[in-house]
Amino acid sequence: MCVVLLLLCYSAVAEPQKQKVTVQGKLVRAMAIGGESTGWAIQLDPDVTLEGKHSVEAAFRDPTKIEGLKDKRVEAVGKLVHKQGVETGDRLILNVSSIKEQKVH
């Protein structure tokens, strides 16, 4: 029983709370070595970074529904997660819960 309790405590500490974030930028196709990619990325505005990066991979429940937003400026809301890849190492991914096109004025 103590072992189970220790494992539960460890998993609660090891997985930090994921907060919703909103990002803005250009939705583009992405590729990576060994196919370690969600297939999409959001190129952030030049003066904005997430963990020191100017883009973030984007994961969608149904990627076919966002094809019409390719190469357009978008605002996306989701939770940031880290995923370890064999070839790419640690990757920052935004699990998108909503996305919309931003009209350029």
BAPA-87017 format. One record per residue (C-alpha): residue number from 1; residue in one letter; z, x, y negated. Coordinates in steps of 0.25 Angstrom, whole numbers, plus 5000, padded with zeros to 4 digits. Layout:
BEGIN
<NUM A <Z X Y>> ...
//
This chain:
BEGIN
<1 M <5000 5000 5000>> <2 C <5003 5011 4990>> <3 V <4989 5017 4993>> <4 V <4983 5004 4989>> <5 L <4991 5003 4977>> <6 L <4987 5017 4973>> <7 L <4972 5014 4975>> <8 L <4973 5002 4966>> <9 C <4980 5009 4955>> <10 Y <4970 5021 4956>> <11 S <4958 5012 4955>> <12 A <4964 5004 4943>> <13 V <4965 5018 4936>> <14 A <4952 5023 4941>> <15 E <4944 5012 4936>> <16 P <4946 5010 4921>> <17 Q <4944 4997 4914>> <18 K <4929 4994 4911>> <19 Q <4927 4989 4897>> <20 K <4915 4981 4892>> <21 V <4907 4989 4882>> <22 T <4895 4985 4873>> <23 V <4883 4995 4872>> <24 Q <4871 4994 4864>> <25 G <4858 5002 4866>> <26 K <4844 5002 4872>> <27 L <4843 4998 4887>> <28 V <4835 5007 4895>> <29 R <4831 5010 4909>> <30 A <4839 5022 4915>> <31 M <4836 5031 4927>> <32 A <4845 5042 4934>> <33 I <4845 5052 4945>> <34 G <4846 5046 4959>> <35 G <4845 5032 4953>> <36 E <4859 5032 4948>> <37 S <4857 5023 4936>> <38 T <4858 5008 4933>> <39 G <4844 5009 4928>> <40 W <4848 5005 4914>> <41 A <4854 5012 4902>> <42 I <4858 5008 4888>> <43 Q <4855 5019 4878>> <44 L <4866 5018 4867>> <45 D <4864 5019 4853>> <46 P <4863 5034 4849>> <47 D <4877 5034 4842>> <48 V <4884 5027 4854>> <49 T <4889 5034 4867>> <50 L <4896 5029 4879>> <51 E <4904 5040 4885>> <52 G <4895 5050 4878>> <53 K <4882 5044 4883>> <54 H <4871 5037 4875>> <55 S <4867 5028 4886>> <56 V <4874 5020 4897>> <57 E <4868 5015 4910>> <58 A <4868 5000 4911>> <59 A <4870 4991 4923>> <60 F <4866 4977 4924>> <61 R <4869 4966 4934>> <62 D <4854 4962 4934>> <63 P <4846 4974 4928>> <64 T <4833 4966 4929>> <65 K <4838 4956 4918>> <66 I <4839 4967 4908>> <67 E <4825 4973 4909>> <68 G <4821 4965 4897>> <69 L <4831 4974 4889>> <70 K <4825 4987 4893>> <71 D <4823 4996 4881>> <72 K <4830 4986 4871>> <73 R <4843 4988 4863>> <74 V <4854 4981 4870>> <75 E <4869 4978 4869>> <76 A <4876 4978 4883>> <77 V <4890 4975 4887>> <78 G <4896 4980 4900>> <79 K <4906 4989 4906>> <80 L <4905 5004 4907>> <81 V <4907 5010 4921>> <82 H <4905 5024 4926>> <83 K <4897 5026 4939>> <84 Q <4896 5039 4946>> <85 G <4882 5043 4951>> <86 V <4878 5054 4961>> <87 E <4867 5060 4952>> <88 T <4871 5055 4938>> <89 G <4886 5057 4939>> <90 D <4895 5047 4930>> <91 R <4887 5036 4924>> <92 L <4891 5026 4913>> <93 I <4886 5012 4916>> <94 L <4887 5000 4908>> <95 N <4888 4988 4917>> <96 V <4882 4978 4908>> <97 S <4887 4964 4907>> <98 S <4878 4959 4896>> <99 I <4866 4965 4888>> <100 K <4858 4960 4877>> <101 E <4847 4965 4868>> <102 Q <4850 4969 4854>> <103 K <4840 4965 4844>> <104 V <4836 4977 4835>> <105 H <4836 4973 4820>> 
//
